[in-house]
Amino acid sequence: MGRVFGEMVMKTQCSVRLIFHINIRNIEKNYDELRIFLQNTSEHFQVIVLSQTFYINDPNIFHIKEYPIVYNEGRYNNNDAVLVYVAKQLEYDYENSSVGEVEV
């Protein structure tokens, strides 16, 4: 795998939820590699969290089948945004909040 996916990947299993997180370092440059990784893994992640996606005009461009998207574009700088894919069978709720100048 390439530079981004050559790093250690942390998986956490909490109850029945399998969560995958990676600092994608610009989703536009690394999306294809992410898709290849997800296709080749035997895990079926219920939540996929991508940090440092950089600003995305239209997050739906990066759609993954069966995963609705939650996107926080970030406003601190051009690098900070976070994109979360949540398996459609999970019930969830979310809220964007601000901590000082940072939106979380």
C-alpha positions in Angstrom: 0.0 0.0 0.0 1.0 3.6 -0.5 2.2 6.2 1.9 -1.1 6.9 3.7 -2.1 3.3 4.1 1.4 2.0 4.9 1.0 3.4 8.4 -0.4 1.4 11.3 -4.2 1.3 11.1 -6.1 1.2 14.4 -9.3 -0.8 14.7 -11.5 -0.7 17.7 -14.3 -3.1 18.4 -16.9 -1.6 20.8 -19.9 -3.9 21.4 -21.1 -4.7 17.9 -19.5 -1.7 16.2 -16.3 -2.1 14.2 -14.7 1.4 13.7 -11.9 2.3 11.3 -10.1 5.6 11.4 -7.3 7.0 9.3 -5.8 10.4 8.7 -6.5 10.4 4.9 -4.4 13.6 4.3 -6.5 14.9 1.4 -9.3 12.6 0.3 -9.1 13.8 -3.3 -5.6 12.4 -3.6 -6.1 9.2 -1.6 -9.7 8.2 -2.2 -8.9 5.5 -4.7 -6.4 3.9 -2.4 -9.0 4.0 0.4 -11.5 2.2 -1.8 -8.9 -0.5 -2.7 -8.1 -1.0 0.9 -11.8 -1.4 1.9 -12.4 -3.8 -1.0 -9.4 -6.0 0.0 -10.1 -6.1 3.7 -12.1 -8.9 5.3 -13.5 -6.5 7.9 -16.9 -4.9 7.4 -16.5 -1.6 9.2 -19.7 -0.1 10.6 -18.1 3.3 11.0 -15.3 4.8 8.9 -13.7 8.0 10.1 -11.4 10.0 7.8 -9.6 13.0 9.3 -7.8 15.7 7.4 -9.9 15.3 4.3 -9.2 18.9 3.4 -12.2 21.0 2.3 -14.6 19.1 0.0 -17.1 21.0 -2.2 -19.4 18.1 -2.5 -18.8 15.2 -0.1 -21.2 12.9 -2.1 -18.5 12.6 -4.7 -16.8 10.3 -2.2 -19.9 8.1 -1.6 -19.4 4.5 -0.5 -22.4 2.3 -1.1 -24.4 1.5 2.1 -22.8 4.3 4.0 -24.5 7.6 4.5 -22.1 10.5 5.0 -21.6 12.9 7.9 -19.3 15.7 7.0 -17.7 18.5 9.1 -16.0 20.8 6.7 -13.8 22.3 9.4 -13.1 26.0 9.4 -9.8 26.3 11.2 -7.7 25.8 8.1 -7.9 24.1 4.7 -6.6 20.8 6.0 -8.9 20.0 9.0 -12.2 18.6 7.7 -13.6 15.2 8.9 -15.7 12.8 6.9 -17.6 9.9 8.7 -19.3 7.0 6.9 -21.9 5.3 9.1 -23.3 1.9 8.0 -26.9 2.5 7.0 -28.2 -0.2 9.4 -27.0 1.8 12.4 -29.2 4.4 14.0 -27.3 7.5 14.8 -27.7 11.2 15.5 -25.1 13.9 15.3 -24.6 17.6 16.1 -22.0 20.0 15.0 -20.7 22.1 17.9 -18.1 24.8 18.3 -15.3 24.9 20.8 -13.8 28.3 20.6 -13.0 28.8 16.9 -13.0 25.1 16.2 -16.2 23.3 15.0 -16.4 19.7 16.1 
